[in-house]
């Protein structure tokens, strides 16, 4: 067992993504790093395979004039996506990872804003790309089809074999701009976050200093920074491998075939796994047996006896048999699910991050954690609470090597989010006596009542969902100077949910200060509109208007 604050010492001091990749290739060589299916056939790639393909594609990009360029990438999760990502960065080109769920018009706007010169795209997204091609003032000169990936790689190696080593020998510097990542925009227009090689490697190495695993199944969208630090970067440091999940509908089947030791997910996935465990137990008539097993295992753990994996073997086998750890981020996680999975032998390490910080800022450790918190600061940054109130709650500030260079071509927006060296996250939280951060809510979402009181909607949302399990989704907001709550309810498992909600909100209000009481209750018949990262869009009111 590691001591509480001990860091892993096998993490290289890399400062660029090229150093990260060359370190991993040198250590891993012919060991497998990526497994994926294409056209129904399983493919296994080694570290050396990855190195070969990166250099081939990179040399081809240089040969067609895409050197010192801004290059966009749009594809579903794939091997080609990962290689394209590294091929761009290892040539000091700048990557613009596009969200494939956005419309062609939205993508075109981002490409113009980011001065994009080229784009790698899959035929799956031809309709969006056609819109992009036909958009006036579009700066893109080269449109490259990912379906021709093998041709590009082969041509690149013909160039290298002919003696042109411009790409393989290219020097990458820590200060080089690596990516322009557009924020998801839950409350407004997205901005282009500039992340350098130093930013990305600082966060990647810090993450691996505090949390390490091996075999994984990756299903987070690759266009989001969370998937980079939790999956593809970590493989080159820990010399592990992962399966690229192309369709989240097949996730459990993929778990059962590839037996992950860990995976990274958002709270919605963790909540689904937890609820499915209990739903299955209910169908099998074994709910009471499961409850008794948890009580017994909790008692034995007090004496250092851990029988969870044996006692709950059927559950573990359903999830592949080897799952020990889930790394969670992206939104608030209900502590019930965190504790519930721990009770059966799966540890959920909840963390906090933001795109502007590459993205991880804090996380719980395997042997140093607090359920309900988002963990301790990463070794690459420090945090503080600015102007805390009487409860210690204030805006979360971050300072460190993982903090962005700024917003692309937007000095005013950049200046607005910095207080000297400190980045103002726009999130509220508190830090306890042991240094653990507890997330409270978004500053932009804060409800300011006519009596001057501030209310965090996320706080009320979390408490409501913890207390009433038939609430699937809830959004709390201000309406007519009072607090309103709109609900999406689980009427399948709880047919009387709509009849219960008003009474239960009245009960909930009785346990809260008067100024935190919910005045208006609304029920919707379908899920809330969400961003592509599965966060509820708060720029929608109860009637669905922006």
N, C-alpha and C positions, 0 to 999 in steps of 0.2 A: 504493500500500500504506500502511496506517495504521501508525504507530509502535506498539510493543508495548503501552504502557500508556495510549495516547491514548483518550479517550472521545468518542463521537459527540456533537456539539454542537447537534443539531437536536431535542433533547428538551425539551418545555415543562415549566416548573416547576409542574405542576398538583398540587393538594392534595386534590381530591375527584374522585369518578368523574364528577360532572356537569361539572366543568372539563375532564376528560379527553375526554368525549364532545363537548362544545361546541367544543373545540379541533379535534378531528378533523373534525367536520362543517363548521366554518369553512374548513378547509384543503381538505377533499375535495369537498364540495358534490355535484356531479353525477357524480363518479367512482364506479365500482363498488366496493363493499366486500364484499358477500356474494353467493354463487351457491349455489343449492340446487335440488333436485328435489322436487316435490310432485305427487302423483297422476300421475306420469310426465311432468310438464311442467317444463322448466327455468325458473327464475326468477332474475332479476338485480336486486339492490337497490343503490341508491346511498346515499351518506352522508346526503343529504337525505331519502330514503325512510325510512331508519332513524330519523332525527330526528322525522319526522312520526308514525311508528308509536309511538315511545316516548312522545311527548307525548299522543297520543290514548289509549293504554292507561293511562298514568299518571293522566290527568284522570278517566278512568272509575273507576279504583280509588279515587280521592279521593271521587268522587260517591256511592259506595255505602258510605262510612264507613271505608274502609281507609286512613286517614291516621294516622301514628304507630303503625302496626301491624306485626306479625310475619307475613310472608306466605311460605308454602311453595310450591315449584315442583317438579313431577314430570312429565317428558316425556323422550322419546328426543332425541338431538341434532337440533335443528331451528331454523329462523329464529325461530319463535315463542318458543322457549326464551330465545334471546339478547335479544330485545326485552323479554320479561317481566322478565328479569334487570335490565336497565337501567331499565325503567319503575319497578320497585320501589325501586332505589337512588337514582334521581334525585328521588324524593319523600321521601327520608330514612326510608322504611320499611325494615324489616330483612328480608333474604331468608334463608330456610332452604332451601338446595338439597338436594333429596332424591335418594338413590341408588335408581334404579328397579329395581335387582336385589334389593333387600331385601324381606322379607315385609311384608304389611300390618301385622302385629303389631309388628314392629321399627320401622316408620315411625311408627305411632301413638304408640309410646313416645317417640320423638324429638320429635314434634309437641307432646305434652303437656309434656315437659321444657322446650321452647323457647317455651311460651306462645303458640302460633301462633293467629292470628285468622282467617286466610284461606288458601286454597290454590288455585293454578292447576294444573290437571291435564289430561292427555290421556286420551281414551277407551281408549287402549292399556293404561292402568293402572287401569281402572275397578274391577277386583277388589280391588286394594290399597286404593283409595279407599273402597269399600264397607265394608271392614273398619274403616278409619279412622272413617267416619261412625257406625258402630255401637259404637265403643269408649266405655265410660263415662268421664265427666269430660273428654271431648274439647272443647277451647276454641274450635275453629273455628266461625265463624258464616257465612262466605261460601265456597261451593264454585263455582269458575269453570272452565268447560270451555274448553280451549284451542281446540277446534274452532269456538268462537264468537268467536275472536280479531278477525276483521274487523268484527264487530258492535260489539265493545267499543271498538275504535279509532274507528269512525265516530261512536258515541255520545259518546265523549270529545271529539272535535272539534266536535260540535254544542254541547257545553258551553262549549268555549273560544271558538267563534265567537259564542256568546251573551253574551260579555263576562266570563266567569268565568276568570280567569287564575291562580287559586290554585296549580295544579300547575306550569305553565310558569315562573312567577315564584318558585317555592319556592326558598329558600336552603338549600343543603347545606353543612354545616361539616365540616372535617377530622376533628374528634373524634367525629362521629356514628357510631354503630354501623351497619355496612353489612350484615354477614352473620353468621350462626351456622352454622358448618360442622362437621358431625359427623365425627370421625376414623374411619378405616376399621376400626380395632380388630383388628389381626392377632393380638394376644396377650390381648385382654380387652375390656371394655365400652368403647364409644366415648364421647367427651366432646364437648360443644359448644364449639367454638373461636370466640371473639368477635374479628372482624376489623373495624377501623374503615376509613373512607374514607382516612385518612392511611396506614394499614398497606398497603392495596391499591395506592394510587397510588405510594407510596414504592418498592414492589417492581416495579411496572410500569415506572416511569420509569428505575429503576436497571437493569433488564433491557435496556431499549432503549438505554441509554448504552453497554452493552458488547457487545451482539449485535443486528444488524439484518438483516432480510431483506425480501422482498416477497411474491410470490404463494405461497400455501400451500394445502394440503389439510388440513382439521381433522377428526380422527376421535377424539381423546381424549374421554372422557365429560365433558360440559359441567358436571356437578355437582361436578367436582373442581377445586380451585384451580389446579392445574398448567395446565389448558387455558385458564384466564382470562389468566394472565400471558403465556403463550407464544403465544396466538392472538388472542382477542377484544380484549384491551386494546391489544396491539401494533399492531393495524390502525389505531387512532385516532391513534397517535403517528407511525408510519411511513407512513401513508396508503397502505396496501396492501390487498389483497383476498384472499379465501380461499373455497374451496368447502367446504360443510358436508357431510361424508361421513355418510350415514345408516346405512350398513351396512359394517362393516370387511371383509366378504367381497368387496366391490367395490373395495377400496382400489387395487389395481394398475390396474384399468380407469379409476378416477378419476384416478390419476396420469397415465395415458396421454392422457386427454382434457383435463385442466386444467393439466398441465405445471408442477407446483410447483417453486419454487426452494428451498424448505425445508419441513420439517414437524417437529412435536414428537411424540415417541413414548416408550414405555417400552422397557426392554431386550429384552423378549420379542419386540416387533415388529422391532427392529433385528437380533436374532439370527435371526429367521425370514427376513428379507430376505437376510442374508449367506449363510445355509445354502442358500436357494433358488438363489442365484447359482452356488454350487459344485455343487449337485444338477443344475442345468440343464447346467452345463459337463460333468459326468460323463455325462449322457444323450447329449450331442452328441459325446462323445469328444474334448473340447477342454480337459480339465483341464491337461495338460502345456503347452499353448499359453498358457493363462491364467497358469500359474506363471511361464513364461518372460517373458511380458509384464510381470508385476509386477516381476521382477528387473530388466528393462530400464528400466522407469519409475523405479524406486528409484534406479538408477545415474544416470539423467539428471537427476533432481531434485537430486542433489548439486551439479550445475553450473547450477541454476536453470532447467532446461529441463523444462517440464511438458507431456507429451503424453498424459496419462491419459484425458482426455475423447475424444480421437481414437482412442487405442489400444483403449479399452474402450467404444466407441460403442454396440455392440449392447446391452450391459448398461444404459447410460444411457438409450437409447431405450426399453427395456422399462419403465423407471421414469419415463417422461415426457419425457426428454431434457434437462431443465433443473435437475435436483436437484443442489444443491451442498452442502447443509448439513442435518444432522439434529440437533435439540436433544433430548438424552436426559436423563430423570430418572425418579424413582419407585422405583428399586431399583439394586442393583449391576450394572454392565456389565462383561462380560468384555473385557479389553483386546484380545484376539484379534480381536473383531468391530470394535472401534474402529480398530485398525491395518489390518485387512483391507479395510474400506470406504475408508479414507484412501488405500490403495494403488491403488484404482481411480478415485479422484477425488471421493469423497464424504466430507466432513469431519463427524465426529460430535463434537458439543460436549457432553461429559458434565458434569452438574451435580449439586448436592445441595440438597435442600430438605425442608421439613417444613410441614405445614398451619399450625402455630402461627406460622410466619414468612412467611406470605402467598403462596407458599411458598418462593420461591427464596432460597438463602443464598449459594451459590457456583456458579460456572460457568467452564468454559474459554472463552477468547475465540478468534475466528477467527484471530488472529495472535499469540496468546500462550496456549499450551496445553501440557499434558503428558499423554500417553496413559497411562491407568491412574489418573489423578487425577480429582477432581471439581471442579477448578478453583480460581480465586481468589475472595475475598469480593466480594459485590455492593457497589457504591458506597454503598448505604443502610445497610449493617451492618458490624460487625466481628466477628471470631471469635477464640476462644482455646481452647487445650486445657487443661482443668482437671486438675491433679495427674497430669502425664504420668509414665509408667513409664520404665524404662531405655531403651526403644525409642522414646520420645516419644509413646506412645499413651495417650490419656485421653479423658474425656468432652468432646464438642464443646459449647462455650458460644457463644451469639449475643447481641449487643446492637445495637439499631438501631431505626429508625422502622418497619420491617416486622414487628416482634415484636408478637404479639397483645395485646389488652387483658386477656385472661384466659379462663377457662372459665366459661360461662354458669351463674350461680347456684351456683357451686362454689368458694368462696373457699379451702377447704382444699386442693383439687387445684391451684388456681392458685398458692398459696403454696409448694406442694411442688416446683414446677418453676422457681422463681426463686431465684437467689442474688444478692440486691441487684438491680441493673439487668440482670444476665445471665440469659438463658433457658437452662435446662439441657435440651438436646435429648434426652438419653437414648441418644445415639449415640456410638460411640467412633471416634476417628480420630487422625491425626497431621498435622502441618504441616511441610513440608520447608523447606530453607534459602531457597527462592524464594517462599515464601508459599502454595504449592499445598496444598490439603487432600486427604488420602487417607482415604477411608472404610474403617473396619475392621469395624464391626458394631454391633448394638443392645445396649445395656446390659442390657435385659430378657432377651435371649437368651443372655447370657454363661453359659458352663458353668464352675462353680467345683468343681474336683475335691477329693477328700479330702486331697490333699497341699498344698492351698492355691493351686495353679496355676489361672490363669484362661485359658479357651480361647474364642476367638470362633468360633462355628459358621460364620458367613459367610465367614471366612477360609478354613476348610477346604473349604467348599462351592465357593468360587470356584476354588481350586487343583485340586480334583477335576474340575470341569467343563472347566477349561483343559487338563488333562492327558489326559482320556479323553473323546473326542468322542461316544461312544455313550451317555453319561449325559445324559438330557434334563432331569431334575430330581433334586435331592438335598436332603435335610434332615438336618442333623447336630444331635444333642441328647444330653442326659445320660440314662443308664440304668444303675441299680445302681452308681452312683459311677464309671462308665466312659463313654467316648464311643461313641455309636452313630450309624450312618448308614443312612438308608433311601433307596433309589434307585428312580427310574422310568426305564427304559432304552429306547433306540431299537432295538428288535428287528427292525424292518423293514429298516433300512440295515445293521444288524449282528446277524445271526441268532444269533451265538454270544455275545451280550452277557452273558446270564445265566451262562454258563459261565466267562466271563472275569473277572467282577467281583471274586470273592474273591481271585484271584491278583493282580489289579491293586491292590486295597486293601492287600494284604500288601506289594507293591512300594512303594506310596505311603507306608505306615508306615515303611518302611526309610529314607526320605529325610527323615523328621520326627523331632523330639525324642520320646523315649519317652512323655512325658506328653501328647503330642498324637496318639498312635496311636489308631486306630479299633478298638475291641474287638468290637463287634457290627455285623454287616452284614445288612440286610434288603432284599428286593426286592418292589416292589408292581407290580400289573398294570394300574393306571390312574393318571392324574394325581392329584396332591395336591389336596385341597380348597383353594380360593383365595378371597381377598377379591375385591371387585368391582374393585379396582385391580390384579388379577392377581398379588398376592403370596401366597405359601404361608401358610396359617393355621398358625401354630406352636402353637396351643393344641390340636392334634391329636397324639396319640402314634401309634406305629407300627401299632397295631391299629385306628386310626380313632376312638378315644375322645377326648373332651375332657379 
